[in-house]
Amino acid sequence: MARAHARVRRWGSSLGIVVPSEIAKELRLKAGDEVVLEIDQAGIEEAFGSLRDWTVDPQKLKDELRRGW
């Protein structure tokens, strides 16, 4: 079983979680696969430390995701 920290992000009117590429490769995931999530809500300091106010350029994120998949 793979384990990773992820941040829930707004995805249109929904919420989404990005699966890190190393986890996707390890589990051989592909678009359309169904997965089961076990969710443990971590405290913001525990999971992200000093990156608490970090923001991501949505276009850059999409570009990175396309390159990884």
C-alpha positions in Angstrom: 0.0 0.0 0.0 1.4 3.4 -1.0 1.2 6.4 1.3 1.6 10.1 0.5 0.5 13.5 1.7 -1.7 15.4 -0.7 -3.5 18.7 -0.6 -7.2 19.0 -1.5 -7.6 21.6 -4.1 -10.6 23.3 -5.8 -11.2 21.8 -9.2 -14.0 23.8 -10.8 -17.0 23.5 -8.4 -15.6 20.2 -7.0 -12.6 19.3 -4.9 -9.7 17.2 -6.2 -6.6 15.4 -4.9 -3.5 15.0 -7.1 -1.8 11.6 -6.9 2.0 12.1 -7.0 3.6 10.6 -10.1 5.8 8.2 -8.1 2.7 6.7 -6.5 0.8 6.5 -9.8 3.8 4.7 -11.3 4.2 2.4 -8.4 0.5 1.4 -8.5 0.4 1.5 -12.3 -2.6 3.9 -12.2 -4.0 5.4 -15.3 -6.8 7.9 -16.1 -10.2 6.3 -15.4 -8.9 3.9 -12.8 -11.1 3.6 -9.7 -9.3 3.9 -6.4 -10.2 3.7 -2.7 -8.9 6.5 -0.5 -8.3 6.2 3.2 -8.4 9.8 4.5 -6.7 11.0 7.6 -7.0 14.7 7.9 -3.6 16.0 9.0 -3.0 19.2 10.9 -1.8 22.0 8.6 1.6 22.3 10.4 2.2 18.6 10.4 1.6 18.1 6.7 2.9 21.3 5.2 5.0 23.1 7.8 6.2 26.4 6.5 4.3 26.0 3.2 1.0 26.9 4.8 0.4 30.0 2.7 1.9 28.5 -0.5 -0.1 29.0 -3.6 0.2 27.3 -7.0 -0.3 28.7 -10.5 -3.2 26.5 -11.8 -1.8 26.6 -15.4 1.6 25.5 -14.2 0.0 22.6 -12.2 -2.0 21.5 -15.2 1.2 21.6 -17.4 3.1 19.5 -14.8 0.3 17.0 -14.5 0.2 16.5 -18.3 3.9 16.0 -18.5 3.7 13.4 -15.7 0.9 11.4 -17.3 
